[in-house]
């Protein structure tokens, strides 16, 4: 799975639980930045994420 942020083609490593929006799967660098916003909870994705989210 690829990071959901526009223009990013890195592998998603974290699922961000965002209370005011849909949850997003993002790469580690985007997760570090976005998870600093209050209320967002980062959850590391398992290695077999593609199978888990289907």
VOVEX-704704 format. One record per residue: x, y, z of N, C-alpha, C in turn. Coordinates in Angstrom, 1 decimal. Atoms other than C-alpha are relative to their C-alpha. Example, Ala and Ser with C-alpha at 12.3 -4.5 7.8 and 13.67 -1.06 7.14 Angstrom:
BEGIN
> 0.9; -1.2; 0.0; 12.3; -4.5; 7.8; 0.9; 1.2; 0.0
> -0.9; -1.1; 0.0; 13.7; -1.1; 7.1; -0.8; 1.1; 0.8
END
This chain:
BEGIN
> 0.8; -1.2; 0.0; 0.0; 0.0; 0.0; 0.9; 1.2; 0.0
> -0.8; -1.3; 0.1; 1.3; 3.5; -0.9; -0.6; 1.0; 0.9
> 0.5; -1.1; -0.9; 1.1; 6.5; 1.4; -1.1; 0.8; -0.7
> 1.2; -0.7; 0.5; -2.2; 8.4; 1.0; 0.3; 1.5; -0.2
> -0.2; -1.4; 0.2; -0.6; 11.8; 1.0; 0.4; 0.3; -1.5
> -0.2; -0.4; 1.4; -0.6; 13.6; -2.4; 1.5; 0.2; -0.3
> -1.4; -0.1; 0.5; 2.7; 13.3; -4.3; 1.0; -1.0; 0.6
> -1.0; 0.9; -0.7; 4.2; 10.6; -2.0; -0.2; -1.4; -0.6
> 0.0; 1.4; 0.5; 5.1; 7.2; -3.4; 0.7; -1.0; 0.9
> -0.7; 0.9; -0.9; 6.6; 5.7; -0.3; -1.1; -1.0; 0.6
> 0.8; 1.0; -0.6; 5.2; 2.6; 1.4; -0.7; 0.5; 1.3
> 0.7; -0.4; -1.3; 2.5; 3.2; 4.1; 0.5; -0.9; 1.1
> -0.5; 0.7; -1.2; 3.8; 2.2; 7.5; -0.9; 0.2; 1.2
> 0.7; -0.4; -1.2; 1.3; 3.8; 9.9; -1.5; 0.4; -0.4
> 1.4; -0.4; 0.2; -2.5; 4.1; 10.1; -0.3; 1.1; 1.0
> 0.4; -1.1; -0.9; -3.6; 7.5; 11.4; -1.5; 0.0; 0.3
> 1.4; -0.1; -0.4; -6.8; 7.5; 13.3; -0.3; 1.5; 0.3
> 0.3; -1.4; 0.0; -8.3; 11.0; 12.7; -1.4; 0.2; 0.3
> 1.4; -0.1; -0.5; -11.4; 11.8; 14.7; -0.9; 0.8; -0.9
> 0.8; -0.9; 0.8; -12.6; 14.6; 12.3; 0.0; -0.3; -1.5
> -0.1; 0.3; 1.4; -11.8; 12.8; 9.0; 0.2; -1.5; -0.1
> -0.2; 1.4; 0.2; -11.3; 9.4; 7.5; 1.4; -0.4; 0.5
> -1.3; 0.5; -0.4; -8.4; 7.3; 8.8; 0.9; -0.1; -1.3
> -0.9; 0.0; 1.2; -5.3; 7.4; 6.5; 1.2; -0.8; 0.3
> -1.2; 0.8; 0.0; -2.5; 5.0; 5.8; 1.1; 0.9; -0.6
> -1.0; -0.9; 0.5; 0.7; 7.1; 5.5; 1.4; -0.7; 0.3
> -1.4; 0.4; -0.2; 4.5; 6.6; 5.3; 0.5; 0.5; 1.4
> -0.6; -0.4; -1.3; 6.7; 7.0; 8.4; 0.3; 1.5; 0.1
> -0.3; -1.4; -0.1; 7.9; 10.5; 7.6; -1.3; 0.9; 0.1
> 1.3; -0.7; -0.1; 4.3; 11.8; 7.1; -0.6; -0.3; 1.3
> 0.5; 0.3; -1.3; 3.2; 10.0; 10.2; 0.6; 0.8; 1.1
> -0.7; -0.8; -1.0; 5.8; 11.8; 12.3; -0.5; 1.4; 0.1
> 0.5; -1.3; 0.0; 4.5; 15.1; 11.2; -1.4; 0.1; 0.3
> 1.4; -0.1; -0.2; 0.8; 14.5; 11.1; -0.5; -0.4; 1.4
> 0.4; 0.5; -1.3; 0.6; 12.6; 14.4; 0.3; 1.0; 1.1
> -0.2; -1.0; -1.0; 1.8; 15.7; 16.3; -1.2; 0.8; 0.2
> 1.2; -0.7; -0.2; -1.6; 17.2; 15.8; -0.9; -0.6; 1.1
> 0.8; 0.5; -1.1; -3.8; 16.8; 18.9; -1.2; -0.8; -0.5
> 1.1; 0.8; 0.3; -6.3; 14.0; 18.6; 0.3; -1.1; -1.0
> -0.3; 1.0; 0.9; -4.6; 12.0; 15.9; 0.8; -1.1; 0.7
> -0.7; 1.2; -0.6; -3.5; 8.5; 17.0; 0.6; -0.8; -1.1
> -0.7; 0.8; 1.0; -0.8; 6.7; 15.0; -0.1; -1.5; 0.4
> 0.0; 1.4; -0.3; -1.1; 2.9; 14.8; 0.9; -0.7; -1.1
> -0.9; 0.7; 1.0; 1.8; 1.0; 13.1; -0.7; -1.1; -0.7
> 0.6; 1.0; 0.8; 0.7; -1.2; 10.3; 0.8; -1.3; 0.0
> -0.7; 1.3; 0.1; 1.6; -4.9; 10.2; 0.7; -0.1; -1.3
> -0.7; 0.2; 1.2; 4.0; -6.1; 7.6; -0.9; -0.5; -1.2
> 0.9; 0.6; 1.1; 1.2; -7.9; 5.7; -1.3; 0.9; -0.1
> 1.1; -0.9; 0.0; -1.0; -4.7; 5.6; -0.9; -0.2; -1.2
> 0.9; 0.2; 1.2; -2.3; -5.4; 2.1; -1.0; -1.1; 0.2
> 0.9; 1.1; -0.3; -3.9; -8.6; 3.3; -0.9; 0.4; 1.1
> 0.8; -0.3; -1.1; -5.2; -7.1; 6.5; -1.1; 1.0; -0.4
> 1.0; -1.0; 0.3; -7.0; -4.2; 4.9; -1.0; -0.4; -1.1
> 0.9; 0.5; 1.0; -8.7; -6.2; 2.2; -1.3; -0.5; 0.6
END
